[in-house]
Amino acid sequence: MEIILNNKNHNLNNYEKTLKIIKNTIEKCSEFNLKKDEYMKRVLYQDEDRYLINLLEENIIVGFGVDNENDALVEYISSPLKKNTSIEKLELNNNVISEFGGEIISEILKVNNTIKKLSLNNTKIERSVRYLFNVLKLNNSLQDLYLESNNINNDDLKYLCDALALNNSMEILNLNFNNIDNEGLMNLCQVLKNNNSLKKLYLNSNKIVENCGIYIADMLKTNKSIETLDIGHNKLNYEDFEHICNALKKNNTMKELKLSNISMDYRIVKCIADMLLMNNSIKILYLCRNNINEISIDNLSKALIKNNSLQELYLSNNNINDPGTELLSKALISNNSLKILNIDNNGIDSSVKNISQMLTTNKSITKLYMSNNKIGDEGAEYLSKAIEHNKSIVHILLENNPITDIGALKLIKAVMNNKKILVFGIRSDKMSDKIEDEFNKMEYELFNRDY
């Protein structure tokens, strides 16, 4: 059951009436969605300058804004939440939750055993996050915990580590954009050595610096549950990657590795490439924004010739350029496992010819992203010929390349003739308004194709 409160359909200005509707709804339904639309910047105000209820994101179950004068609202909603036995998701992102509000949420989790997902991103929950972490020692129903952008530090993390030593239900832990440094990472990795429930760990954009790799490596040697690890946008060095990649050579649990925004030299990329020659469990690899050039990509390309497990490779916003793209294309001619390749914004120009040649023989790639490159009409002609022959690709994005109407028409014709393609984008400022009708016809055709 889904309930959408929308100010275009409901004129709910009375405070008490609104609270009763919320309370009654929570008591009766399994999903309480407050969904924002483009026409409505605010709904349900107590007065002119305070939110009574914040409309948050899709799939939100309950959302509310609080400050020191509005904690009564949190308390009011907490009562039915304690009794509700069907709501599984509670997302309160981008609200300001006071210390008292955090305590109330913790009290809810003490007695509610149906909430599986709790999202408190950017809520200033750090003031009461220790109450929440202590509750996790007792709560065995919560599976997904999102705490991005909350200034959580090492001291706070100690309480979480104590909880994870006892908790056997947590599967997703998102701590991106916090203040965790090497000491906090060490404590977290230590407790995760023996944890067998956590599957996804996100530590992107913290304060982790060099000499941290040994902690992650030691954890990966014994942990048998973590399938996704994000340590991007931290300051790791070559020695750190040596430790981590050596551990991953023998790890057969990891499926998704997110290593973007680290600024890798060729030695680090070689470490990763050597690891891929021995690891057969990693399916998804993110290496975006790492200053990877044609020298570094050479090692990765050689690994892709022999690796038969990697399915998704994200290399956007690097410096691969034409020489690196040529090496990558040649490697993928013989690769039969990669399904998704993202090489957006890599200075690709003439090497699109190599990509096109690869697409005529490669039978595994289904999605190809090459937006924001330097591909022109000549490259569009090469690609159009490849698209006509390729029988596996279903999704291609070539947005913001210097392709004019001439190249666009050839590509549109090829896409219309290839009945497998479902998504295709090539718009750029080099095209005229005259081609808009052709775009619309193509998009209508693709939209009505069977998946």
C-alpha positions in Angstrom: 0.0 0.0 0.0 1.3 3.4 -0.9 -0.1 6.8 0.2 1.1 10.0 -1.5 0.3 13.3 0.3 0.4 16.0 -2.3 -0.6 19.6 -1.7 -2.2 19.9 -5.1 -4.8 17.3 -4.0 -4.9 18.0 -0.2 -5.4 21.3 1.6 -4.0 20.3 5.0 -3.1 23.4 6.9 -4.4 22.5 10.3 -1.6 21.2 12.5 -3.7 18.8 14.6 -5.5 17.4 11.6 -2.3 16.8 9.8 -0.7 14.9 12.8 -3.8 12.7 13.1 -3.6 11.8 9.4 0.0 10.9 9.7 -0.5 8.9 12.9 -3.5 7.0 11.5 -1.7 6.3 8.2 1.4 4.9 9.9 -0.8 2.6 12.0 -2.6 1.2 9.0 -0.2 1.0 6.1 3.0 -0.7 5.2 4.4 2.2 3.1 3.9 5.8 3.9 5.3 7.9 1.0 5.6 11.6 1.2 6.6 12.3 -2.4 7.8 15.7 -3.6 6.9 17.0 -7.1 8.4 19.8 -9.2 5.4 22.2 -8.5 5.6 22.0 -4.8 8.5 23.4 -2.8 6.8 22.9 0.6 3.8 21.3 2.1 2.2 21.1 5.5 3.6 24.0 7.5 2.9 24.7 11.1 3.6 28.4 10.3 5.2 30.4 7.6 8.9 29.5 8.3 8.9 26.0 9.8 8.4 22.6 8.1 5.8 20.5 9.7 6.7 17.7 7.4 9.6 17.5 4.9 8.9 15.9 1.6 12.0 13.9 1.0 12.8 11.3 -1.7 11.1 8.5 -3.5 10.5 5.4 -1.4 10.4 7.4 1.7 8.2 5.9 4.4 8.1 8.7 6.9 9.8 12.1 6.8 9.8 14.9 9.3 11.8 18.0 10.1 12.8 18.7 13.7 14.6 21.3 15.7 14.6 22.1 19.4 11.1 23.5 19.3 9.6 20.8 17.2 10.7 17.5 18.8 7.1 17.0 19.8 6.4 16.0 16.2 9.1 13.3 16.4 7.6 12.0 19.7 4.1 12.1 18.3 5.1 9.9 15.3 7.2 7.6 17.3 4.2 6.1 19.1 2.5 4.5 16.1 5.9 3.5 14.7 6.6 1.5 17.8 3.4 -0.4 17.2 3.5 -0.7 13.4 4.4 -4.2 12.3 4.6 -3.7 8.5 6.7 -0.6 7.7 10.2 -1.8 6.6 11.8 1.4 5.5 12.4 4.6 7.4 14.2 7.4 5.5 14.7 10.8 7.1 17.5 12.2 4.9 18.3 15.9 5.0 16.4 16.8 8.1 17.9 18.3 11.3 17.5 15.7 14.0 18.2 17.0 17.5 19.8 14.9 20.2 16.4 14.2 21.7 15.1 13.3 18.2 17.9 10.8 17.9 17.1 9.3 21.2 13.4 8.8 20.1 14.5 7.1 16.9 16.7 4.8 19.0 13.8 4.0 21.3 11.7 3.1 18.2 14.3 0.6 17.2 14.4 -1.0 20.6 10.8 -2.3 20.2 10.2 -2.2 16.4 11.4 -5.4 14.8 10.2 -4.9 11.2 12.2 -1.8 10.1 14.9 -3.2 7.8 16.2 0.0 6.3 17.1 3.2 8.2 18.5 6.2 6.3 19.7 9.2 8.2 21.9 10.9 5.6 22.8 14.5 6.3 20.7 14.8 9.5 23.3 16.0 12.1 22.6 12.7 13.9 26.2 12.8 15.1 24.9 14.4 18.3 22.9 11.3 19.2 24.5 8.6 17.0 25.9 6.8 20.0 22.3 6.0 21.2 21.6 4.5 17.8 24.8 2.4 17.8 24.1 1.1 21.3 20.6 0.0 20.2 22.2 -2.1 17.4 23.5 -4.5 20.0 19.9 -5.5 20.7 18.1 -4.9 17.4 18.4 -7.9 15.0 16.0 -6.7 12.3 17.7 -3.7 10.9 19.7 -4.6 7.8 20.6 -1.4 6.0 22.0 1.7 7.8 22.8 4.9 5.8 24.7 7.6 7.7 26.3 9.7 5.0 27.5 13.3 5.8 27.0 13.3 9.5 30.5 14.2 10.9 30.8 10.8 12.5 34.3 10.5 14.0 36.5 7.8 15.6 35.0 8.2 19.0 31.5 7.6 17.6 32.7 4.7 15.6 33.9 2.8 18.7 30.2 2.5 19.7 29.4 1.1 16.3 32.3 -1.4 16.5 31.0 -2.6 19.8 27.6 -3.1 18.2 28.9 -4.9 15.2 30.7 -7.4 17.4 27.3 -8.5 18.6 24.9 -7.7 15.7 24.3 -10.4 13.1 21.7 -8.7 10.9 23.4 -5.7 9.4 24.0 -6.1 5.7 24.6 -2.6 4.4 26.6 0.1 6.2 27.1 3.5 4.5 29.5 5.9 6.2 30.4 8.0 3.2 31.4 11.6 3.8 32.3 11.4 7.4 35.3 12.1 9.6 36.7 8.6 10.0 40.5 8.4 9.8 43.0 5.6 10.0 42.4 4.9 13.7 38.7 4.5 13.1 39.3 2.4 10.1 41.6 0.1 12.1 39.0 -0.5 14.7 36.2 -1.1 12.2 38.3 -3.5 10.2 39.3 -5.4 13.3 35.7 -6.1 14.3 34.7 -7.0 10.7 37.3 -9.7 10.6 34.8 -12.0 12.4 31.6 -10.4 11.2 29.6 -12.7 8.8 26.5 -10.6 8.0 27.8 -7.3 6.5 27.7 -7.4 2.7 28.3 -3.8 1.7 30.6 -1.3 3.3 30.9 2.3 2.0 33.7 4.6 3.3 34.0 7.0 0.4 35.3 10.5 1.2 36.5 10.1 4.7 39.9 11.1 6.2 41.6 7.9 5.5 45.2 8.4 4.4 48.3 6.3 3.5 49.4 3.3 5.7 45.8 2.2 6.0 45.9 -0.6 3.5 47.2 -3.2 6.0 44.0 -2.9 8.0 41.7 -3.4 5.0 43.9 -6.3 3.8 43.9 -8.1 7.1 40.1 -7.8 7.2 39.7 -9.1 3.7 41.8 -12.2 4.5 39.4 -13.5 7.0 36.0 -11.8 6.3 33.7 -14.0 4.2 30.7 -11.8 3.8 31.7 -8.4 2.4 30.7 -8.2 -1.3 30.9 -4.5 -1.9 33.7 -2.2 -0.7 33.9 1.6 -1.5 37.1 3.3 -0.3 37.1 5.9 -3.0 38.1 9.6 -2.5 40.6 8.7 0.2 44.4 9.2 0.1 45.7 5.7 -0.4 49.2 5.1 -1.8 50.9 2.4 -3.7 51.9 0.4 -0.6 48.2 0.4 0.6 47.1 -1.0 -2.7 49.8 -3.7 -2.6 48.4 -4.9 0.7 44.7 -4.7 -0.5 45.3 -6.3 -3.9 47.4 -9.1 -2.5 44.5 -9.9 -0.1 42.0 -9.8 -3.0 44.0 -12.3 -5.0 42.8 -14.9 -2.5 39.4 -13.4 -1.7 36.5 -15.1 -3.5 33.7 -13.1 -1.9 34.2 -9.5 -3.2 31.9 -8.7 -6.1 32.0 -4.9 -6.3 35.1 -2.7 -5.8 34.8 1.1 -5.9 38.1 2.9 -6.1 37.3 6.2 -7.8 38.9 9.6 -7.0 42.2 8.3 -5.7 44.6 9.6 -8.4 46.4 6.4 -9.3 49.9 6.2 -10.8 50.8 3.3 -13.1 52.1 1.2 -10.2 48.7 1.2 -8.5 46.9 0.3 -11.7 49.3 -2.5 -12.3 48.5 -3.8 -8.8 44.9 -3.9 -9.6 45.5 -5.5 -13.0 47.7 -8.2 -11.5 44.9 -8.8 -8.9 42.3 -9.2 -11.7 44.5 -12.0 -13.2 43.9 -14.1 -10.1 40.6 -12.9 -8.7 37.5 -14.5 -10.3 34.8 -13.0 -8.0 34.9 -9.3 -8.7 32.1 -8.4 -11.2 32.1 -4.6 -10.9 35.0 -2.2 -10.8 35.0 1.6 -10.5 38.1 3.4 -11.4 36.7 6.9 -12.3 38.6 10.1 -11.9 41.9 8.5 -11.2 44.2 10.2 -13.8 44.6 6.9 -15.5 46.5 7.4 -18.8 47.5 5.2 -21.7 50.5 3.8 -19.9 48.4 2.7 -17.0 45.6 1.3 -19.1 48.1 -1.0 -20.9 48.4 -3.2 -17.8 44.6 -3.2 -17.3 44.0 -4.1 -20.9 46.3 -7.1 -20.7 44.4 -8.3 -17.6 41.1 -8.0 -19.4 42.3 -10.4 -22.1 42.6 -13.2 -19.5 40.0 -12.2 -16.9 36.7 -13.9 -17.5 34.7 -12.7 -14.5 34.6 -8.8 -14.6 31.2 -7.7 -16.0 31.2 -3.9 -15.4 34.1 -1.5 -15.8 33.8 2.2 -15.1 36.7 4.4 -16.3 35.0 7.8 -16.8 36.9 11.1 -16.3 40.4 9.7 -16.9 43.1 10.5 -19.4 43.0 7.3 -21.5 42.9 9.3 -24.8 43.3 7.6 -28.2 46.4 5.4 -27.5 44.8 4.0 -24.3 41.4 3.4 -26.0 43.1 1.5 -28.8 44.8 -0.8 -26.3 41.5 -1.3 -24.4 39.6 -2.0 -27.6 42.0 -4.7 -28.8 41.8 -6.4 -25.4 38.0 -6.5 -25.5 37.9 -8.2 -28.9 38.8 -11.5 -27.1 37.0 -10.7 -23.8 33.6 -12.4 -23.5 32.6 -11.4 -19.9 32.4 -7.6 -19.8 28.9 -6.3 -20.2 29.1 -2.6 -19.3 31.9 -0.2 -20.3 32.0 3.4 -19.3 34.7 5.6 -20.9 33.0 8.9 -20.7 35.2 12.0 -20.8 38.5 10.4 -21.8 39.6 12.5 -24.8 38.5 9.8 -27.3 38.7 10.9 -30.9 40.2 8.8 -33.7 40.3 5.6 -31.6 36.5 5.3 -31.9 37.5 3.4 -35.1 39.1 0.8 -32.8 36.0 0.7 -30.6 33.8 0.2 -33.7 36.0 -2.7 -34.9 35.8 -4.3 -31.4 32.0 -4.0 -31.5 31.7 -5.9 -34.7 33.1 -9.0 -33.0 32.5 -8.6 -29.3 29.3 -10.4 -28.2 29.2 -9.6 -24.5 29.0 -5.8 -24.1 25.4 -4.6 -23.7 25.9 -1.1 -22.4 28.5 1.4 -23.7 29.0 4.9 -22.4 31.1 7.4 -24.4 29.7 10.8 -23.7 31.8 14.0 -23.4 34.5 12.8 -25.7 35.8 14.2 -29.0 34.0 11.9 -31.4 32.9 13.6 -34.6 31.1 12.7 -37.8 33.9 10.4 -39.0 33.7 8.5 -35.7 29.9 8.4 -36.0 30.2 6.7 -39.4 32.4 4.0 -37.9 30.1 3.5 -35.0 27.0 3.3 -37.3 28.5 0.5 -39.3 29.4 -1.4 -36.1 25.9 -0.9 -34.6 24.3 -2.4 -37.7 26.3 -5.6 -37.2 26.3 -5.9 -33.4 23.6 -8.1 -32.0 24.3 -7.8 -28.2 24.4 -4.1 -27.4 21.2 -2.5 -26.1 22.3 0.8 -24.5 24.6 3.4 -26.0 25.2 7.0 -24.8 27.2 9.4 -26.9 26.0 12.7 -25.5 28.0 15.9 -25.9 30.3 14.8 -28.6 31.0 17.1 -31.6 28.7 15.1 -33.9 26.7 17.2 -36.4 23.5 16.4 -38.2 25.4 14.4 -40.8 26.8 11.9 -38.2 23.6 11.9 -36.2 21.5 10.8 -39.1 23.8 7.9 -39.9 23.7 6.8 -36.3 19.9 7.1 -36.0 19.4 5.1 -39.1 21.7 2.3 -37.8 19.9 2.3 -34.4 16.5 2.0 -36.1 17.8 -0.9 -38.2 19.2 -2.7 -35.1 16.2 -4.1 -33.3 18.1 -4.9 -30.1 18.9 -1.4 -29.0 16.6 0.1 -26.4 18.4 3.2 -25.3 20.4 5.6 -27.4 21.6 9.2 -26.8 23.6 11.5 -29.1 22.4 15.0 -28.5 25.0 17.8 -28.6 25.3 21.5 -29.3 26.7 20.8 -32.8 23.3 19.6 -34.0 20.6 21.8 -35.4 16.9 22.0 -34.4 16.0 20.4 -37.8 17.1 17.0 -36.6 14.7 17.0 -33.6 12.0 15.2 -35.5 14.4 12.4 -36.2 15.3 12.2 -32.6 11.6 12.0 -31.6 10.9 9.2 -34.1 13.8 7.2 -32.9 13.0 7.7 -29.2 9.3 6.7 -29.8 10.5 3.6 -31.6 12.9 2.6 -28.8 10.4 3.3 -26.1 7.9 0.9 -27.7 10.4 -1.9 -28.2 10.0 -5.0 -26.1 12.6 -5.5 -23.3 
